[in-house]
Amino acid sequence: MALKAWRKRYGQIVMLSMLLVLAVILAGCGSQQPKEEGKVTEQQTSDRQPVEEKSVTVYSGRSEELVGPLFKRFEEKTGIKVQVRYGKTAELAATILEEGENSPADVFLAQDAGALGAVAQQGLFAELPAGILERVEPRFRSPEGEWVGISGRARVVVYNTDKLEEKDLPDSILEFTDPKWKGRIGWAPTNGSFQAFVTAMRVSLGEEATREWLKGILANEPRVYPKNTPIVEAVGKGEIDVGFVNHYYLFRLKKEYGDEFPAKNYYLKGGDPGALINVAGAGILKSSKQKDLAEKLITYLLSDEAQQYFADETYEYPLVEGIKIHPDLVPLSEIETPDIDLGDLSDLENTLKLLQETGVLD
């Protein structure tokens, strides 16, 4: 009986052991969950290639101080990185012409229309969409749709309000050759904006008329300054009565000295060469592989936000209608500009030659 009882007890132990082993095996199998369909594993994640960052390359003839904040806002709004090469407009235009179809630039942002015209003449710009072009008046964009103005700078005669009234000033820049203006004029022949104005005169009036005007002003012994700001300062101090400058320098000095600064801008009339409005503008290179991103950038520069920035921060003219401007600015619609293609201002070489031949430049 004892042996029989022992055998029964042993069988129970063996059976219990087998059940425990089976339970452990089943538990281990149950812990391995099947892969869910479409679920990315850790290995698959590590094998995935990083998403390429969207970026657009700009050659900018406008300074980082001026347009850098706008590029930053564009990046924040769109997630598109703006890679910028800053430099002088003329030098960047020459670089693009040298690089040709191999240029890494997507957008050329130029300080003046002449440089844009030089690039356009070589067939290096792509045609811009109508939606971009139509934001701006035809006089401030390429007739062929290859570039568009972003902001405007008007040529004016700044005058001392203690010495002159507006009625004392002539309707045309040509009349400043009158001997009564001898010793009363300031100009900056080495300045790019002045040279663009002389180029505009050559385009609108011809070579000989421009030559005669330059000789006539020289006969009136104008004071020579290196750039616009010293001219406006000299007018305010009474050193000279009038100066040939861009409109916005007066606003910068009034911000510094106050409204009592004794100077005011005078706009010439009747489509006179002295009423030129040159533009800073942009075009997209034909060679660009990112034309869609480039179009987005130019669209932003013509947005109400960016246009208001130019009006508020630089006192330049916004070229899009409906933007609030400084109360002392004459509206664009009231300025009669010379009837020329701004892209034709690219012939700087012959302007410099004329300035040297007349003795305006050494």
Legacy VTK file of the C-alpha trace (Angstrom):
# vtk DataFile Version 3.0
C-alpha trace
ASCII
DATASET POLYDATA
POINTS 362 float
0.000 0.000 0.000
2.815 2.392 0.830
4.409 1.786 -2.585
1.122 2.348 -4.385
0.566 5.641 -2.544
4.068 6.805 -3.327
3.620 6.113 -7.078
0.350 8.091 -7.114
2.001 11.039 -5.362
4.961 11.012 -7.782
2.629 11.044 -10.798
0.870 14.138 -9.450
4.198 15.953 -8.993
5.301 15.145 -12.558
1.950 16.293 -13.962
2.094 19.564 -11.991
5.633 20.232 -13.235
4.605 19.707 -16.842
1.674 22.113 -16.440
3.976 24.784 -14.968
6.422 24.459 -17.880
3.559 24.698 -20.382
2.215 27.801 -18.652
5.619 29.517 -18.850
5.899 28.704 -22.573
2.427 30.039 -23.330
3.060 33.199 -21.330
6.264 33.886 -23.305
4.468 33.434 -26.607
1.669 35.726 -25.559
4.102 38.594 -24.760
5.283 38.820 -28.412
2.688 41.073 -30.031
2.335 40.839 -33.820
3.445 43.910 -35.798
0.594 46.267 -36.547
0.079 46.845 -40.257
1.722 50.090 -41.334
3.481 50.657 -38.004
7.030 52.087 -38.344
9.615 50.172 -36.383
12.664 51.713 -34.715
14.904 50.266 -37.436
12.713 51.681 -40.184
12.820 55.084 -38.503
16.598 55.092 -38.384
16.730 54.164 -42.097
14.467 57.073 -43.162
16.270 59.945 -44.988
15.966 63.457 -43.419
13.532 65.832 -45.153
15.450 68.367 -47.273
15.038 71.968 -46.067
13.374 74.301 -48.567
15.533 77.304 -49.392
15.843 80.101 -51.925
19.078 81.909 -52.822
19.050 85.691 -53.207
21.727 88.012 -54.554
20.838 91.260 -52.777
22.105 94.695 -53.712
20.076 96.037 -50.818
21.788 95.958 -47.430
21.233 93.342 -44.753
20.247 96.108 -42.344
17.409 97.106 -44.657
16.008 93.852 -46.043
17.305 91.322 -43.505
14.275 91.803 -41.210
11.927 91.156 -44.149
13.722 87.933 -45.080
13.429 86.802 -41.465
9.695 87.479 -41.423
9.322 85.534 -44.681
11.168 82.560 -43.177
8.932 82.614 -40.109
5.770 82.757 -42.180
6.663 80.118 -44.773
9.381 77.890 -43.318
11.443 78.633 -46.443
15.071 79.482 -45.679
16.505 82.546 -47.439
20.193 82.211 -48.306
21.505 85.711 -49.075
24.630 87.014 -50.751
24.854 90.760 -50.044
26.907 93.147 -52.132
26.896 96.212 -54.361
24.162 96.034 -56.988
26.512 96.660 -59.931
28.979 94.022 -58.731
26.256 91.419 -58.221
24.815 92.145 -61.665
28.286 91.652 -63.167
28.619 88.374 -61.247
25.299 87.106 -62.599
26.322 88.037 -66.147
29.588 86.151 -65.682
27.916 83.102 -64.122
25.208 82.977 -66.779
23.117 79.813 -66.694
25.346 78.417 -63.935
24.402 81.072 -61.397
23.313 79.632 -58.039
21.041 82.630 -57.514
17.278 82.209 -57.692
16.415 85.882 -57.174
18.289 89.092 -57.954
17.174 91.942 -55.672
18.698 95.138 -57.072
19.043 98.651 -55.727
18.145 100.166 -59.086
16.361 99.319 -62.316
19.448 99.789 -64.459
21.088 96.674 -63.051
17.886 94.706 -63.595
17.828 95.944 -67.183
21.412 94.795 -67.737
20.570 91.246 -66.622
17.330 91.243 -68.621
19.141 92.310 -71.804
21.221 89.136 -71.612
18.073 87.006 -71.431
18.828 85.681 -67.954
15.482 86.453 -66.285
12.380 84.263 -66.386
9.021 85.899 -67.084
7.137 86.676 -63.885
3.531 85.566 -63.316
0.803 88.112 -64.032
-0.298 87.960 -60.396
3.048 89.440 -59.357
3.361 91.993 -62.161
-0.128 93.384 -61.744
0.565 94.410 -58.153
2.642 97.292 -59.571
1.975 100.081 -62.093
3.378 99.377 -65.593
5.846 102.287 -65.311
7.543 100.539 -62.383
8.085 97.124 -63.972
9.674 95.540 -67.028
7.525 95.871 -70.175
8.459 92.265 -70.960
7.519 91.087 -67.452
11.072 90.078 -66.541
11.409 92.109 -63.342
9.181 94.085 -61.011
9.745 97.134 -58.818
9.557 96.612 -55.055
9.968 100.184 -53.736
10.508 103.614 -55.278
12.910 106.526 -54.784
11.940 109.889 -56.273
14.446 112.481 -57.480
13.659 115.873 -55.979
15.128 119.297 -55.451
15.552 119.858 -51.716
15.482 123.557 -50.818
16.053 125.792 -47.798
12.689 127.074 -46.590
14.244 130.122 -44.900
15.577 131.343 -48.233
13.093 130.071 -50.809
9.432 129.332 -51.384
8.107 126.740 -53.798
7.058 129.476 -56.248
10.718 130.505 -56.543
11.652 127.144 -58.068
11.463 126.276 -61.790
9.250 123.590 -63.308
12.196 121.811 -64.962
15.626 120.664 -63.823
16.948 122.207 -67.056
16.276 125.725 -65.773
18.875 125.427 -63.028
21.460 126.361 -65.657
20.187 129.942 -65.287
23.077 132.090 -63.937
20.903 133.222 -61.019
21.585 129.820 -59.422
25.348 130.306 -59.471
26.947 129.119 -56.220
23.581 127.989 -54.804
23.428 124.356 -55.990
24.699 121.123 -54.419
25.135 117.794 -56.218
26.931 114.431 -55.842
28.332 113.335 -59.238
29.981 110.170 -57.868
26.734 108.961 -56.299
24.890 106.099 -58.004
21.461 107.720 -57.767
22.750 110.895 -59.452
24.354 108.853 -62.233
21.083 106.968 -62.758
19.319 110.334 -63.076
21.845 111.502 -65.702
21.299 108.227 -67.561
17.554 108.885 -67.510
18.190 112.340 -68.962
20.282 110.794 -71.740
17.479 108.330 -72.507
14.703 110.936 -72.507
16.442 114.032 -73.957
19.429 112.598 -75.791
23.200 112.818 -75.454
23.736 116.399 -76.586
20.961 117.959 -74.472
22.349 116.164 -71.418
25.867 117.332 -72.229
24.675 120.938 -72.439
22.837 120.662 -69.126
25.915 119.301 -67.354
28.050 122.126 -68.772
25.437 124.663 -67.724
25.358 123.416 -64.134
29.175 123.372 -64.000
29.156 127.001 -65.113
27.055 127.769 -62.037
29.833 126.422 -59.807
27.882 123.831 -57.824
29.217 122.552 -54.528
30.247 118.908 -54.761
29.321 116.387 -52.058
30.079 112.663 -51.757
26.447 111.594 -51.348
22.871 112.716 -50.657
22.853 113.152 -46.868
25.560 115.871 -46.749
23.671 117.775 -49.452
20.467 117.848 -47.406
22.435 118.832 -44.299
24.089 121.665 -46.224
20.699 122.903 -47.397
19.417 122.892 -43.817
22.463 124.844 -42.642
22.062 127.407 -45.410
25.391 126.567 -47.078
23.499 126.053 -50.336
19.952 126.910 -51.381
19.053 123.781 -53.352
20.332 120.243 -53.892
19.636 117.397 -56.310
18.859 114.306 -54.181
16.531 111.357 -53.546
13.408 112.259 -51.594
13.829 110.132 -48.458
17.045 111.659 -47.099
15.113 114.704 -45.894
12.751 112.501 -43.856
15.671 110.747 -42.185
17.194 114.062 -41.153
13.868 115.444 -39.944
13.540 112.365 -37.779
16.921 113.265 -36.287
16.592 117.052 -36.059
12.836 117.509 -35.829
10.269 119.157 -38.084
11.885 122.553 -37.538
14.746 121.464 -39.846
14.469 124.227 -42.516
14.249 122.160 -45.704
11.579 120.780 -47.985
11.387 118.575 -51.073
10.257 119.993 -54.404
8.924 117.715 -57.142
9.557 118.821 -60.719
6.655 118.779 -63.154
5.519 117.660 -66.588
7.410 114.391 -66.914
10.701 116.226 -66.437
13.903 114.126 -66.256
14.366 115.595 -62.787
11.150 113.856 -61.698
12.594 110.381 -62.205
11.406 107.645 -59.854
13.933 104.851 -59.829
13.019 101.539 -58.241
14.601 98.793 -56.242
13.280 95.617 -57.841
13.613 91.901 -58.292
13.683 89.238 -60.964
13.923 85.443 -61.035
16.816 83.831 -62.853
15.922 81.468 -65.701
18.467 79.019 -64.316
16.678 78.792 -60.959
15.589 75.332 -59.852
13.373 76.880 -57.178
11.142 79.177 -59.224
8.069 78.392 -57.120
9.895 79.405 -53.935
11.358 82.472 -55.652
7.866 83.553 -56.699
6.680 83.195 -53.117
9.477 85.470 -51.920
8.740 88.214 -54.456
5.031 87.889 -53.720
5.833 88.499 -50.066
7.979 91.557 -50.871
4.914 92.975 -52.640
2.556 92.081 -49.800
0.881 94.824 -47.802
3.044 93.923 -44.796
6.359 94.270 -46.632
5.266 97.371 -48.531
4.252 99.065 -45.286
7.683 98.201 -43.904
9.381 100.121 -46.735
7.088 103.089 -46.163
7.623 103.154 -42.389
11.270 102.173 -42.036
12.929 103.718 -45.098
10.471 106.438 -46.203
10.642 104.947 -49.684
7.573 104.772 -51.866
5.594 101.539 -51.632
4.672 100.559 -55.183
1.465 98.719 -54.272
-1.696 100.803 -54.062
-3.441 101.322 -50.741
-0.351 101.460 -48.519
-0.229 104.319 -46.003
2.630 106.761 -46.691
4.179 109.636 -44.744
1.800 112.631 -44.773
4.498 114.871 -46.294
5.079 112.555 -49.250
3.482 113.509 -52.568
1.405 110.484 -53.701
2.843 108.542 -56.645
-0.318 109.214 -58.620
0.503 112.948 -58.559
4.091 112.623 -59.780
4.587 112.941 -63.541
7.636 110.823 -64.274
9.602 110.829 -67.557
8.204 108.405 -70.111
11.050 105.906 -70.219
11.661 102.202 -69.650
13.553 102.092 -66.347
15.418 99.054 -67.617
17.135 101.358 -70.120
19.035 102.936 -67.230
21.543 100.087 -67.615
23.882 102.132 -69.845
25.993 103.452 -66.988
29.215 103.118 -68.966
28.323 105.887 -71.417
26.984 108.053 -68.596
30.335 107.848 -66.819
32.077 108.628 -70.099
29.905 111.730 -70.550
30.529 112.889 -66.970
34.257 112.588 -67.556
34.169 114.331 -70.955
32.286 117.313 -69.491
34.632 117.597 -66.519
31.980 116.682 -63.963
34.126 113.702 -62.988
37.903 113.646 -63.098
LINES 1 363
362 0 1 2 3 4 5 6 7 8 9 10 11 12 13 14 15 16 17 18 19 20 21 22 23 24 25 26 27 28 29 30 31 32 33 34 35 36 37 38 39 40 41 42 43 44 45 46 47 48 49 50 51 52 53 54 55 56 57 58 59 60 61 62 63 64 65 66 67 68 69 70 71 72 73 74 75 76 77 78 79 80 81 82 83 84 85 86 87 88 89 90 91 92 93 94 95 96 97 98 99 100 101 102 103 104 105 106 107 108 109 110 111 112 113 114 115 116 117 118 119 120 121 122 123 124 125 126 127 128 129 130 131 132 133 134 135 136 137 138 139 140 141 142 143 144 145 146 147 148 149 150 151 152 153 154 155 156 157 158 159 160 161 162 163 164 165 166 167 168 169 170 171 172 173 174 175 176 177 178 179 180 181 182 183 184 185 186 187 188 189 190 191 192 193 194 195 196 197 198 199 200 201 202 203 204 205 206 207 208 209 210 211 212 213 214 215 216 217 218 219 220 221 222 223 224 225 226 227 228 229 230 231 232 233 234 235 236 237 238 239 240 241 242 243 244 245 246 247 248 249 250 251 252 253 254 255 256 257 258 259 260 261 262 263 264 265 266 267 268 269 270 271 272 273 274 275 276 277 278 279 280 281 282 283 284 285 286 287 288 289 290 291 292 293 294 295 296 297 298 299 300 301 302 303 304 305 306 307 308 309 310 311 312 313 314 315 316 317 318 319 320 321 322 323 324 325 326 327 328 329 330 331 332 333 334 335 336 337 338 339 340 341 342 343 344 345 346 347 348 349 350 351 352 353 354 355 356 357 358 359 360 361
